Amino acid sequence: MAELPLPDLDPTSDRAIFRQIADHLRTAIEHGVLAEGDKVPSEARLMQHYGVARMTIRNALQVIQGEGLTVAEHGRGLL
């Protein structure tokens, strides 16, 4: 998988960190950077990029999954 270009977090934003991450992933999906069927970067990859705890990443992924933008497939991760 090619490296997904993800922006950095905005430390001056009033928006919660997990919501900023969800926004970044949502934008990538809406602009076709992540196409249908593509895998979302792993929790470990997202944790490393953003420098946050696993729970923060899980909250962000839960947001976009709740919006119907991704689906979890057993053994394949989030698509």
Stockholm file with secondary structure:
# STOCKHOLM 1.0

chainA/1-79         MAELPLPDLDPTSDRAIFRQIADHLRTAIEHGVLAEGDKVPSEARLMQHYGVARMTIRNALQVIQGEGLTVAEHGRGLL
#=GR chainA/1-79 SS CCCCCCCCCCTTCSSCHHHHHHHHHHHHHHTTSSCTTCCCCCHHHHHHHHTCCHHHHHHHHHHHHHTTSCCEETTTEEC
#=GC SS_cons        CCCCCCCCCCTTCSSCHHHHHHHHHHHHHHTTSSCTTCCCCCHHHHHHHHTCCHHHHHHHHHHHHHTTSCCEETTTEEC
//
